[in-house]
Amino acid sequence: MAPMPVFEVSHGVTLGERGKLFLIAGPCVIQDADLCVRIARRAKEIATSLGVSYVFKASFDKANRSSADAFRGPGVREGIRVLEHVKETVRCPVLTDVHEPGQCAEVAEVADILQIPAFLCRQTDLIVAAAKVADVVNVKKGQFLAPWDMKHPLEKCRKAGNARVILTERGASFGYNNLVSDMRSLPILRAMGVPVVFDATHSLQLPGGGGDRTSGQRQYIPHLARAAVATGVDGIFAEVHEDPKTSPSDAENMLSLDELEPLLRDLVAIKKIVP
């Protein structure tokens, strides 16, 4: 296999270095700027103390919600303002998802990584628009796709002129209201020659399992994260919050910020054995 590409983003952060993990972490959705700064600052402190590169993540709009009444976020303009504030205050790269081609250019002025949500990973216009303006594109594998089918979104990015692509595994549909993580997916994706991330929190969603909301099995986050790093990945994606039960989105499959450091210590130790 050819050497894995290494991507430099803002504030001296590199992604994909051999033997070194990177962490994408933050709240599911932007609630307010102060909360985002506190989470980003603490997550960065934990990550950098362990030699892990850190990228802050939060969504300005959760367009894919179970209920029409669910909280979606502050919207694109306020969301960009908060992300820029976090980026400059904490001095870390930021990632956020985009849902429409028309959002990409504006969001890319601040976000280092534009993320294509899993349910939109076949949307050619969105992928091409993101690839044309993003520093890095993170494409999440759809719950409905086999891992080898991710060669197509990857190729769409490359044909649009952007080879700086990350692929993220977040589980596959497994009957009604359930997902399963097939660890074979990780080496299959990695063989495509791009850094691969395992989403340790969304993989434990129970989509629609709460009736009008998604529920989850957060107790298994450490187990799947450790398994993914042992299988061989470049990064871990985790939604984290000071108090997950108060999050208006993904409360039941989110990691508490207090749990991040011991888990990351385990992952770094495993990464030293399985680069």
Secondary structure as UniProt FT lines:
FT   STRAND          7..8
FT   HELIX           10..12
FT   STRAND          14..15
FT   TURN            18..19
FT   STRAND          22..26
FT   HELIX           33..49
FT   TURN            50..51
FT   STRAND          53..57
FT   TURN            68..69
FT   HELIX           76..86
FT   HELIX           87..91
FT   STRAND          94..97
FT   HELIX           101..103
FT   HELIX           104..108
FT   TURN            109..110
FT   STRAND          113..116
FT   HELIX           118..120
FT   TURN            121..122
FT   HELIX           124..133
FT   STRAND          136..140
FT   TURN            143..144
FT   HELIX           147..150
FT   HELIX           151..159
FT   TURN            160..161
FT   STRAND          165..169
FT   STRAND          172..173
FT   TURN            176..177
FT   STRAND          179..180
FT   TURN            183..184
FT   HELIX           185..190
FT   TURN            191..192
FT   STRAND          196..199
FT   TURN            200..201
FT   HELIX           202..204
FT   STRAND          205..206
FT   TURN            207..210
FT   STRAND          215..216
FT   HELIX           218..220
FT   HELIX           221..231
FT   STRAND          235..241
FT   HELIX           244..246
FT   HELIX           251..253
FT   STRAND          255..256
FT   HELIX           257..273
//
